[in-house]
Amino acid sequence: MFGDLGGTRYDMPIQTILDMAAEGPADTGKYQARVLSIFQVGDIATATVAEDGYWGTGSFVDLFSLCRIDGS
């Protein structure tokens, strides 16, 4: 996964993100997420999700790319 947080670029393996989430859950009482868009063409889709209050103060816009391969 990669992105920008406060002007600093981060590139890290997905397992690192999952470990961070397990150590410090996103919802500290103010967390909200909402789906902004979903677009699908055949077996390919994109989704945009906005998150606010992540770890209390973080706000993100997540861009996901999805692909169905061999039915999964």
C-alpha positions in Angstrom: 0.0 0.0 0.0 1.2 3.5 -0.6 0.0 7.0 0.1 0.6 10.4 1.5 0.1 11.4 5.2 0.8 15.0 6.1 3.0 15.5 3.1 5.1 12.4 3.7 4.9 9.6 1.2 4.6 6.1 2.6 5.1 2.8 0.7 4.7 -0.4 2.7 3.6 -4.0 2.4 0.0 -4.7 3.1 1.0 -6.9 6.0 2.6 -3.9 7.7 -0.7 -2.0 7.4 -2.7 -5.0 8.8 -0.2 -5.3 11.7 -0.6 -1.6 12.5 -4.4 -1.9 12.4 -4.3 -4.9 14.8 -2.1 -3.0 17.2 -4.1 0.2 17.3 -7.7 -0.1 16.0 -9.0 2.8 13.9 -12.1 3.5 15.9 -11.2 5.5 19.0 -14.8 6.8 19.3 -14.8 9.3 16.4 -14.2 7.1 13.4 -16.5 7.3 10.4 -16.2 5.9 6.9 -18.3 6.3 3.9 -18.2 5.0 0.3 -17.9 7.8 -2.1 -18.0 5.8 -5.3 -18.0 2.4 -6.9 -17.4 1.8 -10.6 -17.4 -1.6 -12.2 -16.7 -2.8 -15.7 -16.9 -6.6 -16.2 -14.5 -8.2 -13.7 -12.7 -4.9 -12.8 -13.9 -2.4 -10.2 -12.7 0.7 -8.3 -14.0 2.0 -5.0 -13.3 5.3 -3.3 -13.8 5.4 0.5 -13.4 8.4 2.8 -12.3 7.8 6.4 -12.4 10.5 9.2 -11.3 10.2 12.8 -8.9 7.3 12.1 -6.8 6.8 15.2 -8.7 9.8 16.6 -7.4 12.5 14.2 -6.5 10.9 10.8 -8.5 11.5 7.7 -7.9 9.6 4.5 -9.4 9.1 1.1 -8.7 5.5 0.0 -8.7 4.4 -3.6 -9.2 0.6 -4.2 -8.7 -1.3 -7.4 -10.3 -4.7 -7.5 -10.1 -7.5 -10.1 -12.0 -10.8 -10.2 -9.6 -13.6 -11.4 -10.9 -17.1 -12.2 -14.2 -16.3 -10.5 -12.7 -15.0 -7.2 
